Amino acid sequence: MKVLGTILVIVGIAMIIIRGFSVPTEKKVVDIGPVEINKKENKWIGWPTYAGGIVAIVGVVLLVGAKKRD
């Protein structure tokens, strides 16, 4: 439980600091026989800031609960 709690706290803090990331994708615009036109786009994958806070709080609760059991 201590390891899981520590990991959740670290991931939660990282989620607060890094609010998301972009992934390059390629989209086919036109495909006429031998002619093909593609468009490169960046797709944003993000999460709300409070999600990182919730993950960090759950990690702290697990750490505190693990200390009480010892």
N, C-alpha and C positions, 0 to 999 in steps of 0.2 A: 504493500500500500504506500510505503514511503516513496518508492521509486516512481510509481504512477502519479502520486501527488506532485512530486518534483517536476516530472515531465509536463504535467498539466500547467503548473505555474509558469514554466519556461515558455511553453507554447502560447499560453494566454498573454504573456507580456510581449512576445513576438507578434501576435495578432494585433495588439494595440498599436505597436510601433509601425508595423508593415500592414497597411490596410488592404492590400491585394497585390495582384501582379497581372501583367498582360502577356498574352500568348499570341504569337503570330500565326495567322491562318491564311490559307489561300482559297479564294473563291473563284469558280469558273463563271465568267461573264458571258462570253460568246464562244460557241463551238460550231463552226461552219466548215465541215469537211476537214481539210488539212490545216485550216486557220483556227487557232485557239487563243483566246485572250483571257488571262487570269488577272485577278486583282488581289493584292496582299493587304490584309487588314489586321489590326491588333485588337484582339478581344480581351476586354477587362474582366477579370475574375476577382471579385472582392467580397468582403463581409463587413457587417456593421461593427463599429468600435466596441459596442457593448457586448458582442459575442466573445471577444477576447477577455473582457472583464469577467464575464460569467465563467469562462474556462479557468481563469486564474483563481477565482474565488472557490470553485469546486476543488481545485488542487490544494488550496490552503486548508479547506475543510478536511480533505483526506489526510493531510499531514498532521493536523491537530488530532484527528480521530486515531491515527496510528500511534501518536505519542501517549494518548490516554490509555491505550490497550497495553502498553509496555509497563 
